Amino acid sequence: MRIAAIHAHPDDVEFLAAGTLALLRERDCEIFIATVSSGDKGSPDKTREETTATRFEEARRSASIIGAEYDCLGMRDFEIFDDDRCRRLVTEYLRKTRPDIVITASPGDYLTDHDMASILVRHACFFAPVRLYETGTAPPAEHIPALYYMDPIEGIDIHGNRIVPDFCVDISSTIQTKESMLTCHESQREWLRQHHGMDQYIQSMLEWSKTRGGEYGFQYGEGFRQYRGHAYPRENRLVELLPAEKIRM
């Protein structure tokens, strides 16, 4: 089974879904991690080019911990739009990786880049099998993949309303792997400290994973919602891949 996890910036996937991806890798799934943006503006003192290079290498190193492939789809921070160019870039990526399951950002998350990434991925899942929608060198996909949303940051939408997942995955056995992956993004600790006033990068992730997991009786957990719009797969393929004891609805 092929799984693609796509979010806006390097470190977003790690913060919200790395524990589940590590479990899926243990089940012999092929894992692909991508970011829509290069994260080029996430630095207090480096140029965009320097920041892009640093963040790409951090993301590549993080993905390698679970034997995943990492790619950046070539957009820039705050320059992600639901337009023709961006749609074709994301669709081409899905055609190249050909996932059975796609996991992406929650719609209505606090940052426009997150929200736009979610919209683009949803469109691309639908567009990928359309033969006459030309995107590049990759041939059309064979089917629309099953689509899932990660939790939004802090489990709340843009208005501060609580988001309830369809199910929670017990990541207690892979929390150390998740922490190791997020730790690879060293450049973000300093930027978040200066911009967000937050110097607990890893601790924040652990606290959120503990909060979400605790709601379902797990030590650590990650929440997901399945998109069940017209023509998308309705069977819960992600749940079917994981051991029953790792899932709570």
RODO-2510 file (C-alpha; in nm, 4 decimals, decimal comma):
residues 249
     n   res          X          Y          Z
     1     m     0,0000     0,0000     0,0000
     2     r     0,1305     0,3450    -0,0937
     3     i     0,0698     0,6383     0,1418
     4     a     0,1321     1,0063     0,0627
     5     a     0,1335     1,2629     0,3450
     6     i     0,1199     1,6186     0,2124
     7     h     0,1142     1,9371     0,4195
     8     a     0,2171     2,2977     0,3716
     9     h     0,5659     2,3274     0,5263
    10     p     0,8561     2,1088     0,6342
    11     d     0,7789     1,9819     0,9886
    12     d     0,3960     1,9995     0,9574
    13     v     0,3626     1,6299     0,8706
    14     e     0,5970     1,5345     1,1524
    15     f     0,4043     1,7364     1,4089
    16     l     0,0642     1,5913     1,3182
    17     a     0,1061     1,2495     1,1550
    18     a     0,4574     1,1058     1,1920
    19     g     0,3562     0,8536     1,4578
    20     t     0,0923     0,7032     1,2312
    21     l     0,3282     0,7045     0,9323
    22     a     0,5836     0,5133     1,1387
    23     l     0,3174     0,2534     1,2245
    24     l     0,2230     0,2238     0,8573
    25     r     0,5878     0,1762     0,7636
    26     e     0,6002    -0,1117     1,0122
    27     r     0,3103    -0,2611     0,8133
    28     d     0,5298    -0,2508     0,4994
    29     c     0,3539     0,0474     0,3413
    30     e     0,5516     0,2734     0,1090
    31     i     0,5557     0,6250     0,2545
    32     f     0,5891     0,9510     0,0615
    33     i     0,6113     1,2848     0,2421
    34     a     0,5730     1,6157     0,0589
    35     t     0,5354     1,9798     0,1410
    36     v     0,3572     2,2202    -0,0881
    37     s     0,5934     2,5009     0,0136
    38     s     0,9688     2,5033     0,0651
    39     g     0,9355     2,6841     0,3983
    40     d     1,1500     2,9607     0,2520
    41     k     1,0363     3,2352     0,4911
    42     g     1,0835     3,0433     0,8146
    43     s     1,4097     3,2024     0,9254
    44     p     1,4990     3,5074     1,1354
    45     d     1,8328     3,5758     0,9676
    46     k     1,8943     3,3699     0,6496
    47     t     1,7999     3,4417     0,2881
    48     r     1,5091     3,2587     0,1251
    49     e     1,7539     3,0507    -0,0770
    50     e     1,9544     2,9508     0,2298
    51     t     1,6395     2,8731     0,4241
    52     t     1,5000     2,6614     0,1407
    53     a     1,8179     2,4538     0,1212
    54     t     1,8330     2,4051     0,4984
    55     r     1,4699     2,3077     0,5341
    56     f     1,4825     2,0665     0,2402
    57     e     1,7763     1,8835     0,3948
    58     e     1,6069     1,8725     0,7368
    59     a     1,2887     1,7313     0,5827
    60     r     1,4806     1,4761     0,3778
    61     r     1,6702     1,3603     0,6869
    62     s     1,3475     1,3377     0,8857
    63     a     1,1706     1,1278     0,6212
    64     s     1,4673     0,8921     0,5961
    65     i     1,4162     0,7876     0,9602
    66     i     1,1140     0,5822     0,8509
    67     g     1,2486     0,5048     0,5044
    68     a     1,0166     0,7566     0,3382
    69     e     1,0823     0,9729     0,0336
    70     y     1,0554     1,3508     0,0733
    71     d     0,9775     1,6056    -0,1953
    72     c     0,8871     1,9738    -0,2113
    73     l     0,6290     2,0800    -0,4687
    74     g     0,7979     2,4136    -0,5330
    75     m     0,5723     2,6830    -0,3919
    76     r     0,6749     2,9501    -0,1417
    77     d     0,5388     3,0446     0,1989
    78     f     0,2329     3,2728     0,1768
    79     e     0,2283     3,2213    -0,2022
    80     i     0,0125     2,9099    -0,2144
    81     f    -0,3108     2,9648    -0,4033
    82     d    -0,5968     2,7566    -0,5351
    83     d    -0,5046     2,8385    -0,8941
    84     d    -0,4232     2,6478    -1,2107
    85     r    -0,0459     2,6393    -1,1612
    86     c    -0,0624     2,5097    -0,8053
    87     r    -0,3325     2,2546    -0,8870
    88     r    -0,1225     2,1074    -1,1658
    89     l     0,1891     2,0844    -0,9467
    90     v     0,0074     1,8890    -0,6758
    91     t    -0,1736     1,6691    -0,9284
    92     e     0,1543     1,5846    -1,1023
    93     y     0,3012     1,4800    -0,7680
    94     l     0,0108     1,2420    -0,7028
    95     r     0,0498     1,0987    -1,0521
    96     k     0,4200     1,0363    -0,9875
    97     t     0,3752     0,8741    -0,6476
    98     r     0,0415     0,7023    -0,7207
    99     p    -0,0762     0,6682    -0,3595
   100     d    -0,3679     0,4529    -0,2484
   101     i    -0,4163     0,6807     0,0542
   102     v    -0,3475     1,0530     0,0881
   103     i    -0,3238     1,2310     0,4239
   104     t    -0,3251     1,6092     0,4209
   105     a    -0,3804     1,9313     0,6156
   106     s    -0,7090     2,0037     0,7853
   107     p    -0,9345     2,2474     0,5989
   108     g    -0,9884     2,5711     0,7870
   109     d    -0,6623     2,5549     0,9816
   110     y    -0,5255     2,8779     1,1314
   111     l    -0,2745     2,9601     0,8550
   112     t    -0,3665     3,0277     0,4923
   113     d    -0,0844     2,8019     0,3684
   114     h    -0,2344     2,5097     0,5616
   115     d    -0,5842     2,5808     0,4340
   116     m    -0,4702     2,6198     0,0730
   117     a    -0,2627     2,3016     0,0899
   118     s    -0,5719     2,1132     0,2063
   119     i    -0,7833     2,2486    -0,0784
   120     l    -0,5167     2,1807    -0,3415
   121     v    -0,4660     1,8223    -0,2305
   122     r    -0,8399     1,7548    -0,2318
   123     h    -0,8655     1,8881    -0,5866
   124     a    -0,5576     1,6949    -0,6987
   125     c    -0,6945     1,3638    -0,5706
   126     f    -0,9971     1,4123    -0,7954
   127     f    -0,7991     1,5443    -1,0937
   128     a    -0,5235     1,2808    -1,0885
   129     p    -0,7151     1,0133    -1,2880
   130     v    -0,8572     1,2607    -1,5442
   131     r    -0,6770     1,1714    -1,8668
   132     l    -0,7240     1,5026    -2,0480
   133     y    -0,6012     1,7117    -1,7527
   134     e    -0,2376     1,7469    -1,8534
   135     t     0,0163     1,8193    -1,5823
   136     g     0,3587     1,7020    -1,6950
   137     t     0,5290     1,3731    -1,7694
   138     a     0,3473     1,1389    -1,5301
   139     p     0,0523     0,9442    -1,6737
   140     p    -0,2942     0,9779    -1,5169
   141     a    -0,3587     0,7837    -1,1974
   142     e    -0,5769     0,4742    -1,2074
   143     h    -0,8192     0,5903    -0,9393
   144     i    -0,9047     0,8602    -0,6855
   145     p    -0,7137     0,7804    -0,3648
   146     a    -0,8765     0,7669    -0,0235
   147     l    -0,8338     1,1070     0,1413
   148     y    -0,7835     1,1878     0,5100
   149     y    -0,7296     1,5086     0,7050
   150     m    -0,4830     1,5408     0,9900
   151     d    -0,5787     1,7366     1,2982
   152     p    -0,5499     2,1144     1,2733
   153     i    -0,2957     2,2774     1,5022
   154     e    -0,4212     2,2535     1,8637
   155     g    -0,7264     2,0639     1,7372
   156     i    -0,9194     2,3828     1,6594
   157     d    -1,0369     2,5493     1,3400
   158     i    -0,9767     2,9063     1,2258
   159     h    -1,2493     3,0312     1,4610
   160     g    -1,1218     2,8386     1,7627
   161     n    -1,3909     2,5702     1,7431
   162     r    -1,2886     2,2225     1,8553
   163     i    -1,2451     1,9677     1,5763
   164     v    -1,3445     1,6113     1,6623
   165     p    -1,1627     1,3429     1,4598
   166     d    -1,3373     1,0414     1,3107
   167     f    -1,0819     0,8214     1,4838
   168     c    -0,7620     0,8363     1,6846
   169     v    -0,4500     0,6270     1,6255
   170     d    -0,2483     0,5062     1,9247
   171     i     0,1083     0,6221     1,8547
   172     s     0,2488     0,5421     2,1981
   173     s     0,4855     0,2832     2,0482
   174     t     0,6158     0,5266     1,7845
   175     i     0,6254     0,8536     1,9807
   176     q     1,0048     0,8378     2,0055
   177     t     1,0278     0,8007     1,6278
   178     k     0,7944     1,0975     1,5864
   179     e     1,0118     1,3012     1,8240
   180     s     1,3277     1,2035     1,6350
   181     m     1,1727     1,3099     1,3055
   182     l     1,0601     1,6471     1,4391
   183     t     1,3997     1,7038     1,6011
   184     c     1,5546     1,6983     1,2531
   185     h     1,3922     2,0372     1,1885
   186     e     1,6509     2,2220     1,3942
   187     s     1,6167     2,5528     1,2093
   188     q     1,2559     2,5908     1,3202
   189     r     1,3232     2,6047     1,6928
   190     e     1,5015     2,9404     1,6682
   191     w     1,2493     3,0873     1,4246
   192     l     0,9512     2,9839     1,6373
   193     r     1,1193     3,1196     1,9471
   194     q     1,1569     3,4621     1,7866
   195     h     0,8326     3,4812     1,5873
   196     h     0,5899     3,2848     1,8083
   197     g     0,7621     3,3423     2,1421
   198     m     0,7708     2,9634     2,1794
   199     d     1,0815     2,7778     2,2896
   200     q     0,9214     2,4387     2,3474
   201     y     0,9083     2,3017     1,9948
   202     i     0,9307     1,9333     2,0838
   203     q     0,7445     1,9715     2,4125
   204     s     0,4514     2,1331     2,2332
   205     m     0,4235     1,8320     2,0013
   206     l     0,4424     1,5867     2,2912
   207     e     0,1787     1,7743     2,4875
   208     w    -0,0615     1,7852     2,1926
   209     s    -0,0086     1,4151     2,1115
   210     k    -0,0722     1,3345     2,4771
   211     t    -0,3860     1,5480     2,4844
   212     r    -0,5358     1,3919     2,1711
   213     g    -0,4401     1,0410     2,2751
   214     g    -0,5747     1,0905     2,6260
   215     e    -0,9192     1,1717     2,4880
   216     y    -0,9317     0,8155     2,3546
   217     g    -0,7556     0,6302     2,6345
   218     f    -0,4104     0,6259     2,4728
   219     q    -0,0884     0,7682     2,6126
   220     y    -0,0216     0,9436     2,2803
   221     g    -0,2434     0,9732     1,9761
   222     e    -0,3061     1,1364     1,6376
   223     g    -0,6518     1,2210     1,5083
   224     f    -0,7819     1,1921     1,1521
   225     r    -1,0996     1,2586     0,9566
   226     q    -1,1878     1,0897     0,6296
   227     y    -1,3128     1,2944     0,3365
   228     r    -1,6166     1,1166     0,1931
   229     g    -1,7213     1,3519    -0,0844
   230     h    -1,8773     1,2364    -0,4121
   231     a    -1,6617     0,9831    -0,6021
   232     y    -1,4028     0,9468    -0,3232
   233     p    -1,3543     0,6047    -0,1603
   234     r    -1,5851     0,5576     0,1390
   235     e    -1,4286     0,2474     0,2921
   236     n    -1,1871     0,3364     0,5721
   237     r    -0,8663     0,2088     0,4175
   238     l    -0,6398     0,3750     0,6731
   239     v    -0,8120     0,2060     0,9665
   240     e    -0,8046    -0,1270     0,7830
   241     l    -0,4247    -0,1080     0,7560
   242     l    -0,3627    -0,0691     1,1278
   243     p    -0,4105    -0,3169     1,4151
   244     a    -0,7563    -0,2908     1,5708
   245     e    -0,6112    -0,2188     1,9137
   246     k    -0,4403     0,0923     1,7735
   247     i    -0,7707     0,2526     1,6702
   248     r    -1,0502     0,4182     1,8665
   249     m    -1,3477     0,5807     1,6995
***
